[in-house]
Amino acid sequence: MRLFNLIITKVLPFLPKWFAKPFAKSYVAGETFDEALKKVRELNERGFKATLDILGEHINHPEEAKKITAQYCLLYDKIDEASLDCSISVKPTHIGLSISQNEAIANMTKIANKACDLGNFLRIDMENSKYTDQTLEILNECRNLYENVGVAIQAYLYRSENDIDNFSNNHFNLRICKGIYNEPEKIAYKNYDDIQNNFLLLAKKVALKGGFCGYATHDLFLIDRLLEWINEEKIPSNLFEFQVLYGVPMGNKLDELIKKGFSVRVYVPFGPDWFDYSIRRLKENPNLVGYVLSNLIKS
Ligand SMILES: Cc1cc2nc3c(=O)[nH]c(=O)nc-3n(C[C@H](O)[C@H](O)[C@H](O)COP(=O)(O)OP(=O)(O)OC[C@H]3O[C@@H](n4cnc5c(N)ncnc54)[C@H](O)[C@@H]3O)c2cc1C
């Protein structure tokens, strides 16, 4: 079965898009605002917070970057109108970082301004290491104007501990994740244990500095270590939340966390550019092919 799942995952990118749609459905909340907002409403009703992401990256035309910026601003309005518990996550290259840093700063501050007006929050996703310095500079530019902006920090990068040291105490908001890009050994841990250890170290560092931290992981072992430490050190519950990607199977873990009174935020991607994202997710977990096929057969 494992081999079959792997083969399907390998050939899927070369098949027509309609063939991949049942697989994408598990990870993507539809193509339109309405579909995504409906999913967020359902998550909120089950006790989860959410963060919405319009799928896409590496936009190369300023006009297109501005159009996407306007969509993000409109999305904040829709979230507000529907009274949803939902922030927004934005990839810097989706709003112009591959064109120029100034383009990305202009667009990101526009989005941050909208979030601030509506009392919402903006999370800046972290992309590959080519963009780390620029992304932190974009964050600083936004933070000079608005407080309600935070960034993601990747536990696989050696530099991340130092990056956290550079945040002044209190009033900062980070998402710690392992990191999803294939980075060279000279700048990134490659070993599973080293990445886990660094994740824990970074999480502890954020708490020590009084910052807010989103623990973005599906790694059940890591979640349990975080829970032990939160319990031992009595980390105040207003200083952290757990975060997961929409559709990643977690057994009962998320409901357990909610039952225990912890905050859990689900990252909900959507939009017409669902294809590449879904293929990336499937490559991370080819077992999902089996789940989707058996659901299709049952339905
Ligand atoms: C809310 C959120 C936001 C993120 N934002 C960023 C970001 O801004 N920048 C960045 O570089 N990375 C980001 N990531 C991705 C992250 O860096 C990891 O690559 C990803 O979460 C896998 O690592 P893991 O901690 O879940 O542990 P792993 O050890 O990789 O996974 C633990 C278990 O979960 C399963 N699993 C993990 N991910 C998936 C998946 N996508 N589909 C199916 N099964 C899966 C694995 O098969 C394994 O069983 C984000 C992740 C989350 C949850």
PDBQT file of the ligand as one rigid body, heavy atoms in Angstrom, charges set to zero:
ROOT
HETATM    1  C1  LIG A 301       0.197  26.391  11.247  1.00  0.00    +0.000 C 
HETATM    2  C2  LIG A 301       1.452  26.113  10.483  1.00  0.00    +0.000 A 
HETATM    3  C3  LIG A 301       2.102  27.131   9.824  1.00  0.00    +0.000 A 
HETATM    4  C4  LIG A 301       3.302  26.906   9.134  1.00  0.00    +0.000 A 
HETATM    5  N1  LIG A 301       3.973  27.956   8.578  1.00  0.00    +0.000 NA
HETATM    6  C5  LIG A 301       5.173  27.740   8.028  1.00  0.00    +0.000 A 
HETATM    7  C6  LIG A 301       5.983  28.828   7.571  1.00  0.00    +0.000 A 
HETATM    8  O1  LIG A 301       5.599  29.997   7.651  1.00  0.00    +0.000 OA
HETATM    9  N2  LIG A 301       7.178  28.533   7.023  1.00  0.00    +0.000 N 
HETATM   10  C7  LIG A 301       7.660  27.252   6.933  1.00  0.00    +0.000 A 
HETATM   11  O2  LIG A 301       8.783  27.054   6.451  1.00  0.00    +0.000 OA
HETATM   12  N3  LIG A 301       6.909  26.214   7.338  1.00  0.00    +0.000 NA
HETATM   13  C8  LIG A 301       5.698  26.429   7.883  1.00  0.00    +0.000 A 
HETATM   14  N4  LIG A 301       4.961  25.364   8.338  1.00  0.00    +0.000 N 
HETATM   15  C9  LIG A 301       5.385  23.979   8.003  1.00  0.00    +0.000 C 
HETATM   16  C10 LIG A 301       6.331  23.430   9.059  1.00  0.00    +0.000 C 
HETATM   17  O3  LIG A 301       7.529  24.143   9.029  1.00  0.00    +0.000 OA
HETATM   18  C11 LIG A 301       6.618  21.949   8.824  1.00  0.00    +0.000 C 
HETATM   19  O4  LIG A 301       7.247  21.759   7.617  1.00  0.00    +0.000 OA
HETATM   20  C12 LIG A 301       5.394  21.045   8.843  1.00  0.00    +0.000 C 
HETATM   21  O5  LIG A 301       4.497  21.471   9.821  1.00  0.00    +0.000 OA
HETATM   22  C13 LIG A 301       5.809  19.617   9.171  1.00  0.00    +0.000 C 
HETATM   23  O6  LIG A 301       6.485  19.567  10.402  1.00  0.00    +0.000 OA
HETATM   24  P1  LIG A 301       5.840  19.001  11.751  1.00  0.00    +0.000 P 
HETATM   25  O7  LIG A 301       6.312  19.877  12.865  1.00  0.00    +0.000 OA
HETATM   26  O8  LIG A 301       4.390  18.896  11.611  1.00  0.00    +0.000 OA
HETATM   27  O9  LIG A 301       6.548  17.630  12.021  1.00  0.00    +0.000 OA
HETATM   28  P2  LIG A 301       6.801  16.318  11.085  1.00  0.00    +0.000 P 
HETATM   29  O10 LIG A 301       7.730  15.512  11.904  1.00  0.00    +0.000 OA
HETATM   30  O11 LIG A 301       7.223  16.727   9.713  1.00  0.00    +0.000 OA
HETATM   31  O12 LIG A 301       5.376  15.709  11.032  1.00  0.00    +0.000 OA
HETATM   32  C14 LIG A 301       4.741  15.102  12.136  1.00  0.00    +0.000 C 
HETATM   33  C15 LIG A 301       3.636  14.202  11.606  1.00  0.00    +0.000 C 
HETATM   34  O13 LIG A 301       2.653  14.955  10.902  1.00  0.00    +0.000 OA
HETATM   35  C16 LIG A 301       2.539  14.511   9.545  1.00  0.00    +0.000 C 
HETATM   36  N5  LIG A 301       2.503  15.706   8.712  1.00  0.00    +0.000 N 
HETATM   37  C17 LIG A 301       3.228  16.802   8.906  1.00  0.00    +0.000 A 
HETATM   38  N6  LIG A 301       2.933  17.727   7.964  1.00  0.00    +0.000 NA
HETATM   39  C18 LIG A 301       2.016  17.154   7.168  1.00  0.00    +0.000 A 
HETATM   40  C19 LIG A 301       1.308  17.572   6.034  1.00  0.00    +0.000 A 
HETATM   41  N7  LIG A 301       1.461  18.779   5.537  1.00  0.00    +0.000 N 
HETATM   42  N8  LIG A 301       0.438  16.723   5.464  1.00  0.00    +0.000 NA
HETATM   43  C20 LIG A 301       0.217  15.525   5.964  1.00  0.00    +0.000 A 
HETATM   44  N9  LIG A 301       0.846  15.052   7.054  1.00  0.00    +0.000 NA
HETATM   45  C21 LIG A 301       1.731  15.859   7.642  1.00  0.00    +0.000 A 
HETATM   46  C22 LIG A 301       3.804  13.730   9.248  1.00  0.00    +0.000 C 
HETATM   47  O14 LIG A 301       3.565  12.718   8.271  1.00  0.00    +0.000 OA
HETATM   48  C23 LIG A 301       4.134  13.146  10.598  1.00  0.00    +0.000 C 
HETATM   49  O15 LIG A 301       3.408  11.978  10.831  1.00  0.00    +0.000 OA
HETATM   50  C24 LIG A 301       3.810  25.587   9.064  1.00  0.00    +0.000 A 
HETATM   51  C25 LIG A 301       3.151  24.553   9.732  1.00  0.00    +0.000 A 
HETATM   52  C26 LIG A 301       2.010  24.794  10.448  1.00  0.00    +0.000 A 
HETATM   53  C27 LIG A 301       1.365  23.685  11.193  1.00  0.00    +0.000 C 
ENDROOT
TORSDOF 0
